[in-house]
Amino acid sequence: MLEQALAFAASNQEHALEELKAFLRIPSISTLPEHAADVRRAAEFLAAELERIGMDNVRVIDTTGHPLVYADSLHAPGKPTVLCYGHYDVQPPDPLGEWTTPPFEPDVRNGNIYARGAVDDKGQLWMHVKALEALLKQGPLPVNVRVIAEGEEEVGGEAIAAHLREHPDSLEADVALVSDTDMFAPDLPTLCVGLRGMIYTEIEVRGARTDLHSGMYGGAAPNPFFALAQILTGLKDAEGRILIPGFLEKAEKPTDTELAAWQQLPFDENAYREHEVGSPALTGEPGYSVLERLWSRPTLEVHGMPGGFTGAGAKTVIPAKATAKVSMRLVPGITPQDAFTMLRDAVAALSPASVTSEVRLIHSGDPVVVSTDNPFVASATEAMRQVFHRDTVFVRGGGSIPIVGDFQRNLGIPTLLMGFGLPDDNLHAPNEKFHLANFYRGIESLIRFFVLAGEA
């Protein structure tokens, strides 16, 4: 079965690429209401393909938000069940002017495919579909497989979290398989064994009842933007250290073994600063390496401060309110509930007496560290070794995939974070791309993983 499946995948690479292009042309932007129909269209596109390749019980599941897509193939008695997860929604493409080619007109150049969603996560989700197709062409799958895909990962994943809580039996499995992460470096097979959690919040500060003329009231009336700035600078210092009382003390440290392994990774701090970040200098807590700051330390970031007058020309107004969108990345030892409570209390304590403040929770996710001591990790590392001819490295990820915590909490199963993106793939940014060699090697690695998992 293995050799025939690999041969099928190799001979159908161009067909798989054209299908991916069609998938990428759908602007399934989950955060924008005007694209709700496009999100559903992407779900239906995925469901149609899962049905075409021979998966069973394919259905689009309506939710209070964007739909889920489910399919299964459970014809391997006595074999483990793998739950394949991915998301078909994408981030907004702004700023459009920075794209070399339009974000929803996929373009292949320099060995990459460029489009919004190319690597996060349509391209990597499509690897799962193509690996399953190659195996199904040969007969029953070597393991039992369930597929669940969502259209809300980029906006918090509330629908799939609710589905897991309410219908855990429908997704019963032995392991979850997620391809939504990066390889640490080109040609270096990588398993991500930890993710930061997060809370995404909105801080609103109110001063006067209504906007006021700055000539008539300036000097007496409070300006919520200044109050908000004071609050934000009270939450984090200039070096990047979070100042919320007691917060950093909760953060659990990585093991000495992990730290030693990270020190052996091929990481060039100057190259990272220049080519990936593109800034004059890096920031962060003193006393920690860049990888420690990215993978095992919490953060507090400001994403936007809407409010007041921002149009052309001048309008001398003291706004009645100011808002900041603020997130925190969390590490083991800090739960989303604790983080939100501590942030809310800190904002209240920092608020000047002339204003009122409110902190609203938009969405959250738990931090996760996955044990490498299980047979599925062994199958994954061997599969990638056979493809890349190098030993797999274990890393953590700085981002958050809330569903991983949900799988652990509601299904009691570990998650394999088996991603094939690259650090410079520009996910969430203009000119997002996916290296085509990794797209094809990802399909081959997944085929080998399914076969090895069935033999374990």
N, C-alpha and C positions, 0 to 999 in steps of 0.2 A: 504493500500500500504506500509506504513512504516514498519510494523512488518514483512511482507513477504519479503521486500527488505533486512532488517537486517538479517533475517534467511538465505536468499540466500547467503549474503556476509559471514556470519559465517560458513556456510557449505562448502564454496568454498575457504577458506583461503589457503589451501595447493596448490590448482590450481593457485591462484593468485600469490603465491610465486614462483612457477615454471615458470610462464610467466615472472615475473620480472627478474628472473635469466637469461632467454633467452635475454631479453632486455639489461641487464647489460653486457652480453658477447660481445656485439657489441662495438668496441673501437671507438666511435664517437667523436674523439678529434678534435674540430673545428679549433684549431689554427695551426695544422700540415697539410700541403697540401697533404702529402702522405696518410692521412686518409679521404680524401674527399669522397671516395666511401663508407667508413664505415658510415660517417655522413648521406649520402643518404639512406643507408641500414636501419639505425635506423629510419629515417623518414618514409620509406615504411613499416617497422615493426609496427610502431605506427598507421599509416593510415589503415593497414589491420585489426588491432584489433578494431579500431573505427568503421569500416564498419561491422565487425563480430558481434559486440554487438548491432547494429541496429541504429547507427547514420546516418544521411542523408548528402548528398552533400559532401561526404568525398573526399578530393583531396590533392595531394602533389603539392605545388605551387613553381615553379622555380623562383629563384631570381638571382641577380648578384652574390650572394654568396651561402650559403647553403640554402636548401629549407625550406619552411614553411609547416605545416600540418594544414588543416582546416576541421572542421566537424560541423554540427548543428543538432538540433532537436527542431523545432519551432511549436509545436502542442498544446500550452497552451494559447489560446486567453485570453487577459485580465490579464495575469500573467507577472511578470517581466522577463527580459532576463538577464541571467548570462553568462558572458564571462569567460570561464575557460582558464587560461594561464599556460604554463609550457615550459621548454626547455629540449631537448633530447641530447644536446651536453655536453661534459664533458671536464674537465681539463686534461692536460697531467699527467701521473702517476708518473713521476720522483720525487725522486730517487727510482728506482725499488728495490734496495737492502734493503730498509727499510720496504717493505711490508712483512707481515708474510705469506700471500698467494698471488698468482699472481693477479694483479688488475682487470683483465678481466676474471677471473675464480671465480665467486661468491662463497663465503664460509659462511655457517651458523655456528656460534659458540657463546656460552655465550648469547644466546637470540638476537643476532644481525646478520645482513647480511653484509658481508664485500666485497666491490668492488668499483672501481671508478664509481661515479655517483649514488651510492646507496641512498644517501640522497639529493644530489645536481646534478640533480633534477629528475633523472629517477624514483626513488622510490616514490617521492611525486607526480610526474605527474601520475604515475600508480595508485595511490590512487583515483585520479579523474576518471580515466577510469573505475576502478572497482566499484566505487560508482554509476556511470552512468549505468553500466551494470546491477547492482542489481536492480535499479529502472526501467530500460527499460524492464526487465524480467516480471514486473508487469503490464506494459502498458505504455501509454504516460507519459512523465516526468511531474512532478508537476509545473515546471517552464520551460520557454524557455531557451535553452542552445546553446551557440556557443563555440567551442573549437578552440584555436589557439596555436600552439606549434612551437617553432623556434629551429634552429640549430646553432645559433650564439651568444647566451647570454654570453658565456665565452669570446667572442672576440669583444663585444661592441654592438651587436644587430642592426647593420645598416640596414639589410634587412627588418626586421619587422618594424623598425621605418619608413622606406620609404613606406612600404605597408600601414601603418596607415595614413601617410600623403596623399597618393594617392588614397586610397580606404576606407575612414572612414565609409562609409555606409555599407560596407560588414561586419563590426564588431560592428554594432550598438547594444548597450546593456544598461542596467541600472546600472550594477556593474561589476567589474572585480574581479575574484577570483583567487588568486595566492597562491600556497603552495610551497614556496621556502625559508622559514625562519625557525627559531628554536623556541621551547618552552624555556621559561626562565630557567626552572628546571624540572627534571623528575616529571611526574604526575601533573604538574601545567599548565593548559590550558592557552594559550597565544595568543593574537592578537598583531601583530606588527603594530603600527600606524605612524611610521616615518622611513625614510631611508636617509642615507647620499647620496649625489650625488658624482660625481667624475670627474676628468680629468686624463687621462693617457697620458703621454708625453715622448718624447725622447729628451734629451739634448745632443747636439754634440758640442765638442770643437775641433778646428783645430789650429795647430801650424805651423810647417814647411810644405813645399810642399810634402815631402816624409819622410819615416822613416830615421833616421840618426844614425850613429855610436856614442855611448855615449862617447867613448874615444876621438874621433876627434872633437865632437861638444858639449859634456857635459860641462856645465858651461856658454855656450853662447846661445845655442838653447833652446827655450821654450819647456817644457814638458806638453802636454795637460792634463795628469792625475793630476799633481799638480794643474793646473789651475782649473780643474773640482772639485777637492777636496776643493779648496778655495771657489768656487761658492756654493757648497752644504752646507758647514759649514756657509756660509753667509745667506742661506735660512732658516735655523733652528738652534736654539742654543742647548746646551748640555742637557737642561732640557726638550726639546721637544716643545718649543715655536716657532711658525712660525714668522720669522723676516721680511717678505715682508711688506714694508710700507703700512699701512692702511688696511691690509688684515683682521686681527682679529677683527677690529672694525666693520666690516660688518656682523659678525656672530650674528644671532638672538638667544636670550636666550630662553630656555624652560620656560613654565609657572610655577608659584609657585605650582600649583596643580600637574603638572607632577613631579616636583622635590620632592614634598612630597610623591607621590606614589612610586617613585623609591627608596626612603629611606626605604620604608616598604618591599621591595622585599628581599627574602632570599638570600643575597649575602655575601659570605665570601671572602674577598680580598686575604687572604693568601692561601686559597684553590684554588682560581682562578689562582694565580701566580704559585703555585706549580704544580697543576694537569692539567690546561688548557694551560698555557703559558710555564711553565717549565723553568723559568729563575731565577737567583738569586734575581732580584728586578724588579719592574715595572717602567716604565718611563711615562712621560707626563707632561702637564702643571701644575705647582703648583697652588693650590687653587681650584682645581676641583676634585670631586670624580672620581673613576674609571669609573662608569657608565656614568657620564657626559662626560668624555673624550672619551668614546666609542660611545656615541649616539648623543651628541649635540655640539661637538667641531670638527673643521676641522683638517686635518692631512696633513703631507708631508712625503712620504716614498720613499726610493730608493730600487728598485727591482733587479737591476743588472747593472754591469759596464763592458760591453764587450769591447775588444780592446787590443792592444798591444800583447805581447808574453806571452802565458800561458801554453805552452807545457813543456814536460820534459826537463831537462837540462837548459842551459843558452843561452841567446841571448841578447847581450848588445846593445839594440836598444832603441832610443828615438822615441816613436810612433808619427806619424803625426797627429793622431786624437784620441780622447777618447770620449766615449758615456756613458750616464747613463739613465736608464729607471726610470722615476720618476712619481709617482701619487700623487694626492691630493684628499682626501675625503672632501666633501663640506656639509655645513649645510644651512638651510634656511637663506636667506639674501645674499648668495654668489652664483651667477650663474656660470655655466661652462665658459661662455664667459668672464665674469669679472676675474675669477680665471686664465684663460689662459693668458689673457692680462697682468695681474699683475705679473704672474710668468715670462713671456717672458721679461717684462721690468726689473724685478729684476735681471734676469740672465745677461742681457745686461749690467746693471750697475755694477754688480759684476765681470764681465769678465776682467782679466788683459789686458793691452794694447798689450801684446805680442801674443795674440791669437784672433781668431774670434769664435763666438758661434751662435748656432741656436737652437730654441726650436720648436719641431714638435708635433702637437696634434694627438694622435692615436685614441682615442675615449673618449666620455664624457657622462654624465647623470646628470639630475637635482636632487637636494634634494627634498624630499616630506614629508609632514606631513598630515596625513589623519584624517578628522573629525570623531569622534566616534558617532556623533549625526545623525544616519540614521538607518532605519529599518533593513538593512542587517547586521549591526554590532550586533543589538539585536538578530537577528536569529542565527548568528554565535556563540555568547556568550552562548545562551541558548542551542544550539546543543552540544557544548563542555561541558557545565555544566551537561547535561544529561549523557554524556559518562564518564567524569572524576569525577563527583560528587563534584566539587569544582568551585568556582567563577573564571572567566577568568580575568587575569591581562593584562593591556595594557603597552607595552614597545615600545621603538624604536630599530631599528637595526643599527649597525655600517656599514654594507655593503651597496652595491648599486644594485638596480634592475632597470636599465634605462627604461624598458618598463612601469613602474608604472607612471613615469612622462609623458611618451608619451600617456598613457591612459587618464590622466587628461587633457593634453594639446589638444589632437586631438579628443578625444571622449567625453570629458567633464563628465567623470564618476569617482566615487570613486573606490578605490581598497581595497579589503579585503585581508590582508596578514595573511593567516590562515595556519601556518606551524607546522610541527610535528617532526622536527629534535631535536637533543639535543646538548648542547654546546660542548660536547666532541666527536662529530661525525666525526671530522677530515676532514671536507670538504676542498678540495684543497690540502690535505696532504696525506701521506701514511696511509694505513689502514683506509680509509674512511668507515663508517658504517652507518646503519640505524637500530634502535631498532625495532625489529619485532612487539612488542606490540604496538608501536606507528604507525607502518604501518597499522595494523588492526584497531586500534582505530581511526586513521585518516580516513579510509574508512567509518567507522560507523558515525563519526562526519559529514563528507560531505554528507552522505545520509540524516541524520537528518537536516542538513542545507538546502538542496534543498527542503525538505518537508516543513520546517518551513517558508522558504522564499516564498513558494507558498501559504501559509496560511495567511501571513502578510497582 
